[in-house]
């Protein structure tokens, strides 16, 4: 694999005299191998160098068992790479003197409120973008994930989220704060963030099929279908998420060719085809390390940092500027090395696979001419880890501890009723038979499933949608055997942590 990639990148990118057909064939071979080994339905790649797109192509299919092929114009979800676009829209307003990075959020959004008055009053736009709120990682996921809450409604409920550290004490990655940031753009510009993004960024970069709106995305006939594992760990297509309420933090859709134009803008200090979209000063601030993150990395870095929507990692005199993205059934990587004027983007229509991670690591190894940090058998090591992970997950499904010969404390129908979490809202437990209950979240149709008694006052949740793994629900009682509420115990879903909910019976 090491020699294979050396041929591809060394000759294809850095030599002026090469047989283009041979190098494209070699790149095809690599990507087809990744698609096969990791069961990726489709993948698209774009590589830029010196303000030019030097390679862009699609591989595989838009959907399993369908003949619709992926090409360089196929649209994928870019996940959290969306955050950098939100930072850029704010940067345009800073450039115009309409806002400052250190302005107070409250000055633009009077309804913005967090867990303490001091934090609320002093929280800045900079704080929004660099993950130093004091909340836990990806806090508030239940507010946006497949919910009908608008961006403003999500923001109004942030006051119920509980901190796990001091304000500005240490970083913890967030999605919802980028929703807040987008509403500032709306307030200042007088138009929606989506409209501002389209007219001030997408249109100027010829990103004609890129969008933050699900209605526009659905009209695109060249759209990749998302895929996840089913219970047998085979890839199955799922319904596209709507995602509009979290678009500023994770639900922009774009293509390899159009994201390549975006990389050209960022690498060229805010200029695209002689049109200055934003000043070099703003690009410099966006790419400036703002907060330090300790990390583990294939490149043996002890730390990384976060700018405005970008991870920034030093390596051998270079600064790696990057972000990954993941939503249900989609995964993406975008990486730039500014001093080399090189960048690449990888888009796939499968989640929870290390395919983009592998390609990112191996491509970076060649771009940085690093021969020491990745082992020669890196590819096989990751493949073995992935196969063992699936094996262990399958085995864990067969081994679930259950106390036998127990029964619930109450008759099944007595567990039914309306329950409430002050952050999320109402959750209903309905009696559907003598033996079964049903749970349904009032603002999230996806969170609906059957409850079957497991042991004592714990019920197994058989969620109806394949995206939600089965979990357990345990009812809590007071000393009089009156139900106080319940808790949900299950694997976190994307960025949803059910453990944040404090669900009480009405």
C-alpha positions as CSV (number, residue, x, y, z in Angstrom):
1,X,0.0,0.0,0.0
2,X,2.9,2.4,0.8
3,X,4.5,2.0,-2.6
4,X,1.1,2.0,-4.3
5,X,0.2,5.4,-2.9
6,X,3.7,6.8,-3.5
7,X,3.2,6.1,-7.3
8,X,-0.2,7.8,-7.2
9,X,0.5,10.9,-5.3
10,X,4.2,11.3,-6.1
11,X,3.8,11.2,-9.8
12,X,0.2,12.3,-10.3
13,X,0.5,15.4,-8.2
14,X,4.1,16.5,-8.1
15,X,5.5,15.6,-11.5
16,X,5.0,17.5,-14.6
17,X,5.8,14.6,-16.9
18,X,3.5,11.6,-16.3
19,X,1.0,9.4,-18.1
20,X,-2.3,10.7,-16.8
21,X,-4.2,7.5,-17.8
22,X,-1.9,5.3,-15.7
23,X,-2.2,7.4,-12.6
24,X,-6.0,7.7,-12.9
25,X,-6.1,3.9,-13.3
26,X,-4.0,3.6,-10.1
27,X,-6.2,5.9,-8.1
28,X,-9.3,4.0,-9.4
29,X,-7.7,0.8,-8.1
30,X,-7.1,2.2,-4.7
31,X,-10.6,3.6,-4.2
32,X,-12.3,0.5,-5.6
33,X,-10.3,-1.5,-3.1
34,X,-11.5,0.7,-0.2
35,X,-15.1,0.5,-1.5
36,X,-14.9,-3.3,-1.6
37,X,-13.2,-3.8,1.8
38,X,-15.5,-1.4,3.6
39,X,-18.7,-2.0,1.7
40,X,-19.1,1.6,0.7
41,X,-22.0,2.1,-1.8
42,X,-20.5,5.3,-3.3
43,X,-17.6,7.7,-3.0
44,X,-16.6,11.0,-4.6
45,X,-13.2,12.7,-4.4
46,X,-11.9,16.1,-5.3
47,X,-8.2,17.2,-5.2
48,X,-7.1,20.8,-5.7
49,X,-3.6,22.3,-6.1
50,X,-2.5,25.8,-6.9
51,X,-6.0,27.1,-7.4
52,X,-6.9,24.3,-9.8
53,X,-9.0,21.2,-9.6
54,X,-6.5,18.5,-10.6
55,X,-8.7,15.5,-10.0
56,X,-12.4,14.9,-9.3
57,X,-14.4,11.8,-9.8
58,X,-17.2,9.6,-8.4
59,X,-17.2,5.9,-7.7
60,X,-19.8,3.3,-7.0
61,X,-23.5,3.8,-6.8
62,X,-25.9,6.4,-5.3
63,X,-27.8,3.5,-3.7
64,X,-27.2,-0.1,-3.1
65,X,-28.7,-2.5,-5.7
66,X,-29.4,0.5,-8.0
67,X,-27.6,1.4,-11.2
68,X,-27.5,5.1,-10.6
69,X,-23.8,5.9,-10.6
70,X,-21.9,8.4,-8.4
71,X,-20.0,11.1,-10.3
72,X,-18.1,14.3,-9.3
73,X,-21.4,16.2,-9.3
74,X,-23.3,13.8,-7.0
75,X,-24.5,15.6,-3.9
76,X,-23.7,14.1,-0.4
77,X,-24.2,15.3,3.1
78,X,-21.0,17.0,4.3
79,X,-22.0,16.8,8.0
80,X,-20.0,19.1,10.4
81,X,-17.9,20.5,7.6
82,X,-21.0,22.7,7.4
83,X,-19.7,24.6,10.4
84,X,-17.0,26.2,8.4
85,X,-19.6,27.7,6.1
86,X,-21.4,29.3,9.0
87,X,-18.1,30.8,10.3
88,X,-17.5,32.1,6.8
89,X,-20.9,33.8,6.7
90,X,-20.1,35.5,10.0
91,X,-16.7,36.5,8.6
92,X,-18.3,38.3,5.7
93,X,-20.3,40.4,8.2
94,X,-17.2,41.1,10.2
95,X,-15.5,42.1,7.0
96,X,-18.3,44.6,6.3
97,X,-18.0,46.0,9.9
98,X,-21.5,44.9,10.8
99,X,-20.4,42.6,13.7
100,X,-17.2,41.8,15.6
101,X,-16.1,38.3,16.6
102,X,-16.2,39.4,20.3
103,X,-19.6,40.9,20.2
104,X,-22.1,39.5,22.8
105,X,-24.6,37.1,21.5
106,X,-27.3,38.6,23.7
107,X,-27.0,41.9,21.8
108,X,-28.3,40.2,18.7
109,X,-30.5,37.5,20.1
110,X,-32.3,38.7,23.3
111,X,-33.9,35.3,23.8
112,X,-30.5,33.6,24.0
113,X,-30.0,32.1,27.5
114,X,-27.7,29.5,29.0
115,X,-27.3,27.9,32.4
116,X,-26.1,30.9,34.3
117,X,-26.8,34.7,34.0
118,X,-23.0,35.5,33.9
119,X,-22.5,33.1,31.0
120,X,-25.5,34.3,29.1
121,X,-24.5,38.0,29.5
122,X,-20.8,37.4,28.4
123,X,-21.1,34.8,25.8
124,X,-19.6,36.0,22.5
125,X,-19.7,35.0,18.8
126,X,-16.2,33.7,19.3
127,X,-17.4,31.5,22.1
128,X,-20.1,30.1,19.8
129,X,-17.6,29.0,17.2
130,X,-14.8,27.4,19.4
131,X,-16.7,25.1,21.7
132,X,-16.0,26.6,25.1
133,X,-19.5,26.9,26.5
134,X,-18.9,24.6,29.6
135,X,-21.5,22.1,28.3
136,X,-20.7,18.5,27.7
137,X,-19.8,17.2,24.2
138,X,-22.6,17.5,21.6
139,X,-25.1,18.6,24.2
140,X,-28.7,19.1,23.2
141,X,-28.8,16.5,20.4
142,X,-32.4,15.5,21.2
143,X,-33.5,19.0,20.5
144,X,-32.6,18.9,16.8
145,X,-32.2,15.3,15.8
146,X,-35.2,14.6,13.4
147,X,-37.3,17.0,15.5
148,X,-39.8,19.6,14.3
149,X,-38.2,22.3,16.5
150,X,-37.1,25.4,14.5
151,X,-33.7,26.9,15.0
152,X,-35.1,29.6,17.2
153,X,-37.0,27.1,19.3
154,X,-33.8,25.1,19.8
155,X,-32.0,28.2,21.0
156,X,-34.7,29.0,23.5
157,X,-34.4,25.6,25.1
158,X,-30.6,25.7,25.5
159,X,-31.1,27.3,29.0
160,X,-32.0,23.8,30.3
161,X,-28.7,22.2,29.4
162,X,-26.5,21.6,32.3
163,X,-22.7,22.4,32.3
164,X,-20.0,19.9,33.1
165,X,-17.2,22.4,33.4
166,X,-16.6,26.1,33.9
167,X,-17.4,28.6,31.2
168,X,-14.3,28.9,28.9
169,X,-12.5,26.4,31.2
170,X,-12.0,23.7,28.6
171,X,-13.4,22.7,25.1
172,X,-16.3,20.4,24.4
173,X,-17.5,20.0,20.8
174,X,-21.0,21.5,20.1
175,X,-23.5,21.5,17.3
176,X,-26.2,23.7,18.7
177,X,-24.0,26.7,19.1
178,X,-23.6,27.0,15.4
179,X,-27.4,27.2,15.1
180,X,-27.1,30.2,17.4
181,X,-24.4,31.6,15.1
182,X,-26.6,31.3,12.1
183,X,-29.4,33.2,13.7
184,X,-27.1,36.1,14.3
185,X,-26.4,36.2,10.5
186,X,-30.2,36.2,10.0
187,X,-30.7,39.1,12.5
188,X,-27.8,41.3,11.1
189,X,-28.4,40.6,7.4
190,X,-32.2,40.8,7.4
191,X,-32.5,37.6,5.5
192,X,-32.3,33.9,6.4
193,X,-28.9,32.3,7.0
194,X,-29.7,29.9,4.1
195,X,-30.4,32.8,1.7
196,X,-27.3,34.7,2.8
197,X,-25.2,31.5,2.4
198,X,-26.6,30.9,-1.1
199,X,-26.2,34.5,-2.4
200,X,-22.9,35.4,-0.7
201,X,-21.1,32.1,-0.9
202,X,-22.7,29.3,-3.0
203,X,-23.6,31.5,-6.0
204,X,-20.2,33.2,-6.1
205,X,-18.3,29.9,-5.9
206,X,-20.5,28.3,-8.7
207,X,-21.8,25.8,-6.1
208,X,-25.1,25.7,-7.8
209,X,-26.2,22.3,-6.4
210,X,-25.0,22.9,-2.9
211,X,-27.8,23.6,-0.4
212,X,-28.7,23.9,3.3
213,X,-32.4,23.4,2.5
214,X,-34.0,19.9,2.3
215,X,-36.6,21.1,-0.2
216,X,-33.8,22.1,-2.7
217,X,-31.9,18.9,-1.9
218,X,-34.9,16.7,-2.8
219,X,-35.2,18.4,-6.2
220,X,-31.7,17.3,-7.1
221,X,-31.8,14.2,-9.2
222,X,-28.1,13.5,-8.7
223,X,-28.4,12.9,-4.9
224,X,-26.6,10.1,-3.1
225,X,-28.8,8.0,-0.8
226,X,-27.5,7.5,2.8
227,X,-26.7,4.0,4.1
228,X,-26.3,2.4,7.5
229,X,-25.8,-1.1,8.9
230,X,-28.9,-3.2,9.5
231,X,-29.1,-5.8,12.3
232,X,-27.0,-8.2,10.2
233,X,-24.4,-5.5,9.6
234,X,-25.2,-5.2,5.9
235,X,-25.6,-1.8,4.2
236,X,-29.2,-0.7,3.7
237,X,-30.5,2.6,2.3
238,X,-32.4,4.9,4.7
239,X,-34.6,8.0,4.2
240,X,-32.7,11.3,3.9
241,X,-32.9,13.4,7.0
242,X,-34.5,16.7,6.8
243,X,-31.9,18.4,8.9
244,X,-32.8,22.1,8.2
245,X,-32.8,23.0,11.8
246,X,-29.2,22.0,12.2
247,X,-28.0,22.9,8.7
248,X,-25.6,25.6,10.1
249,X,-23.9,22.9,12.2
250,X,-24.2,19.8,10.1
251,X,-26.6,19.5,7.2
252,X,-25.2,21.2,4.1
253,X,-25.2,19.0,1.0
254,X,-22.6,19.4,-1.7
255,X,-20.5,17.6,-4.3
256,X,-16.8,16.9,-4.7
257,X,-16.5,19.3,-7.6
258,X,-18.3,22.1,-5.7
259,X,-16.4,21.5,-2.5
260,X,-13.2,21.8,-4.5
261,X,-14.3,25.3,-5.5
262,X,-14.7,26.0,-1.7
263,X,-11.2,24.7,-1.0
264,X,-9.8,27.0,-3.8
265,X,-11.4,30.0,-2.0
266,X,-10.0,29.1,1.4
267,X,-6.5,28.3,0.0
268,X,-6.5,31.5,-2.0
269,X,-7.2,33.8,1.0
270,X,-10.8,34.5,0.2
271,X,-10.5,35.1,-3.6
272,X,-12.2,32.9,-6.1
273,X,-11.6,33.5,-9.8
274,X,-10.5,37.1,-9.2
275,X,-13.6,37.8,-7.1
276,X,-12.8,38.7,-3.4
277,X,-15.5,37.0,-1.4
278,X,-13.9,37.8,2.0
279,X,-10.6,39.5,2.9
280,X,-7.4,37.7,3.7
281,X,-7.6,39.1,7.3
282,X,-10.8,37.1,7.8
283,X,-9.4,33.9,6.4
284,X,-6.4,34.4,8.7
285,X,-8.6,34.7,11.7
286,X,-10.8,31.7,10.7
287,X,-7.6,29.6,10.4
288,X,-6.0,30.9,13.6
289,X,-5.8,28.4,16.6
290,X,-8.4,29.6,19.1
291,X,-8.5,26.8,21.7
292,X,-6.3,23.8,22.3
293,X,-7.6,20.2,22.2
294,X,-5.5,17.2,23.4
295,X,-5.7,14.5,20.8
296,X,-4.6,11.1,19.7
297,X,-3.5,11.0,16.1
298,X,-1.9,8.7,13.5
299,X,0.7,11.5,13.1
300,X,1.7,11.4,16.8
301,X,0.6,14.9,17.6
302,X,0.0,15.6,21.3
303,X,-2.5,18.3,20.6
304,X,-4.7,20.0,18.0
305,X,-6.5,23.3,18.1
306,X,-9.8,24.6,16.8
307,X,-10.3,27.7,14.8
308,X,-13.6,28.9,13.5
309,X,-15.2,25.7,12.1
310,X,-11.8,24.0,11.4
311,X,-9.4,21.6,13.2
312,X,-5.9,23.0,13.0
313,X,-3.0,20.6,13.6
314,X,0.7,21.3,13.4
315,X,2.9,18.6,11.7
316,X,6.5,18.8,10.6
317,X,6.3,22.6,9.9
318,X,2.9,22.3,8.2
319,X,-0.5,23.3,9.5
320,X,-3.2,20.7,8.6
321,X,-6.5,22.4,8.2
322,X,-9.4,20.0,8.2
323,X,-12.8,18.9,9.3
324,X,-14.7,15.6,9.2
325,X,-18.5,15.3,8.8
326,X,-21.0,12.6,9.6
327,X,-24.7,12.3,9.6
328,X,-26.9,9.2,9.4
329,X,-25.7,7.3,6.4
330,X,-23.0,9.9,5.2
331,X,-19.4,10.5,6.0
332,X,-17.0,13.2,4.7
333,X,-13.4,14.5,5.1
334,X,-12.0,17.8,3.9
335,X,-8.3,18.4,4.4
336,X,-6.1,21.3,3.3
337,X,-2.3,22.1,3.7
338,X,-2.2,25.8,3.1
339,X,1.6,26.2,2.7
340,X,1.6,23.5,0.0
341,X,-1.6,24.9,-1.6
342,X,-3.1,21.5,-1.6
343,X,-6.5,20.2,-0.5
344,X,-8.8,17.2,-0.9
345,X,-12.3,16.2,-0.1
346,X,-13.8,12.8,0.3
347,X,-17.6,12.2,0.3
348,X,-19.3,8.8,1.0
349,X,-22.9,7.6,1.4
350,X,-22.2,5.2,4.3
351,X,-21.6,6.1,8.0
352,X,-19.7,4.3,10.8
353,X,-17.1,3.1,8.4
354,X,-13.4,4.1,8.6
355,X,-13.0,4.4,4.8
356,X,-12.6,8.2,4.6
357,X,-10.3,8.1,7.7
358,X,-8.0,5.6,5.9
359,X,-7.9,7.6,2.7
360,X,-7.3,10.8,4.6
361,X,-4.4,9.3,6.5
362,X,-2.7,7.7,3.5
363,X,-3.1,10.7,1.3
364,X,-1.7,13.0,4.0
365,X,1.2,10.7,4.4
366,X,2.2,11.2,0.8
367,X,1.4,14.9,0.7
368,X,3.6,15.5,3.7
369,X,6.2,13.1,2.5
370,X,6.1,11.4,5.9
371,X,7.6,7.9,6.1
372,X,7.8,7.4,9.8
373,X,4.5,7.8,11.6
374,X,2.1,5.5,9.8
375,X,3.1,1.8,9.9
376,X,3.4,0.1,6.5
377,X,0.5,-2.2,7.5
378,X,-1.8,0.7,8.5
379,X,-4.4,-0.3,6.0
380,X,-4.6,-3.9,7.2
381,X,-4.6,-2.8,10.9
382,X,-7.6,-0.6,10.3
383,X,-9.4,-3.3,8.3
384,X,-8.8,-5.9,11.1
385,X,-10.0,-3.4,13.7
386,X,-13.2,-2.8,11.7
387,X,-13.9,-6.5,11.2
388,X,-13.3,-7.3,14.9
389,X,-15.6,-4.4,15.8
390,X,-18.4,-5.8,13.8
391,X,-17.8,-9.3,15.2
392,X,-17.9,-8.0,18.8
393,X,-21.1,-6.0,18.1
394,X,-22.8,-9.1,16.8
395,X,-21.7,-11.2,19.8
396,X,-22.9,-8.5,22.2
397,X,-26.4,-8.6,20.8
398,X,-26.6,-12.3,21.7
399,X,-25.3,-11.7,25.3
400,X,-27.7,-9.4,27.1
401,X,-27.9,-9.9,30.8
402,X,-31.5,-10.5,32.0
403,X,-32.8,-11.5,35.4
404,X,-35.3,-14.4,34.9
405,X,-38.7,-14.9,36.5
406,X,-39.3,-11.2,37.3
407,X,-42.3,-9.1,36.7
408,X,-43.1,-5.4,36.7
409,X,-44.2,-3.7,39.9
410,X,-47.4,-2.5,38.4
411,X,-50.0,-3.7,35.8
412,X,-48.7,-2.7,32.3
413,X,-51.4,-0.1,31.7
414,X,-50.4,1.8,34.9
415,X,-47.1,2.8,33.3
416,X,-48.9,4.7,30.6
417,X,-49.2,8.5,30.7
418,X,-47.6,11.8,29.8
419,X,-44.0,12.4,30.9
420,X,-41.9,15.5,30.4
421,X,-38.3,16.6,30.2
422,X,-38.1,20.4,30.7
423,X,-35.5,20.8,27.9
424,X,-37.2,18.5,25.3
425,X,-40.9,18.6,26.1
426,X,-43.5,15.8,26.4
427,X,-42.9,12.1,25.9
428,X,-45.8,9.7,25.9
429,X,-46.1,6.1,27.1
430,X,-49.2,4.5,25.7
431,X,-50.7,1.1,26.5
432,X,-51.1,-0.9,23.3
433,X,-51.8,-4.4,24.7
434,X,-51.8,-6.3,27.9
435,X,-48.1,-7.0,27.6
436,X,-46.8,-4.0,25.6
437,X,-46.4,-0.3,25.8
438,X,-45.4,2.3,23.2
439,X,-43.1,5.3,23.7
440,X,-43.4,8.4,21.5
441,X,-41.5,11.7,21.6
442,X,-43.9,14.6,20.9
443,X,-41.5,16.5,18.6
444,X,-39.6,13.6,17.1
445,X,-41.5,11.1,15.0
446,X,-38.4,9.0,14.7
447,X,-38.4,8.4,18.5
448,X,-41.2,6.0,18.6
449,X,-41.1,2.3,19.6
450,X,-42.5,-0.7,21.4
451,X,-41.7,-1.4,25.0
452,X,-41.6,-5.0,26.1
453,X,-40.9,-6.1,29.6
454,X,-37.3,-7.1,30.2
455,X,-36.9,-7.6,34.0
456,X,-38.2,-5.8,37.1
457,X,-39.3,-2.3,36.0
458,X,-37.0,-2.2,32.9
459,X,-38.5,-2.5,29.5
460,X,-36.6,-3.2,26.2
461,X,-37.2,-0.5,23.6
462,X,-37.7,-1.8,20.1
463,X,-37.5,1.5,18.2
464,X,-39.5,1.2,14.9
465,X,-36.9,3.1,12.8
466,X,-33.7,1.2,11.9
467,X,-31.6,4.2,12.6
468,X,-32.3,3.9,16.3
469,X,-30.6,0.9,18.0
470,X,-32.6,-1.0,20.6
471,X,-32.2,0.3,24.2
472,X,-33.7,-0.1,27.6
473,X,-36.1,2.1,29.6
474,X,-36.3,1.9,33.4
475,X,-39.1,3.4,35.5
476,X,-38.2,5.1,38.7
477,X,-40.4,5.1,41.9
478,X,-40.7,6.8,45.2
479,X,-41.2,5.0,48.5
480,X,-44.9,4.8,47.9
481,X,-44.3,2.9,44.7
482,X,-45.5,5.9,42.7
483,X,-43.9,6.4,39.3
484,X,-41.6,9.4,39.4
485,X,-40.3,9.1,35.8
486,X,-38.0,7.0,33.7
487,X,-34.5,6.9,32.3
488,X,-33.3,5.6,28.9
489,X,-30.2,3.5,28.7
490,X,-28.8,2.8,25.2
491,X,-26.0,3.5,22.8
492,X,-25.8,7.2,21.8
493,X,-27.3,7.9,18.5
494,X,-25.2,10.2,16.2
495,X,-25.0,13.2,18.6
496,X,-28.0,12.3,20.7
497,X,-27.3,11.5,24.4
498,X,-30.5,10.3,26.1
499,X,-28.7,10.5,29.4
500,X,-29.2,14.3,29.3
501,X,-32.9,13.9,29.7
502,X,-34.5,14.1,33.1
503,X,-37.9,12.6,32.4
504,X,-40.5,13.1,35.0
505,X,-44.2,11.9,35.2
506,X,-46.8,14.7,34.9
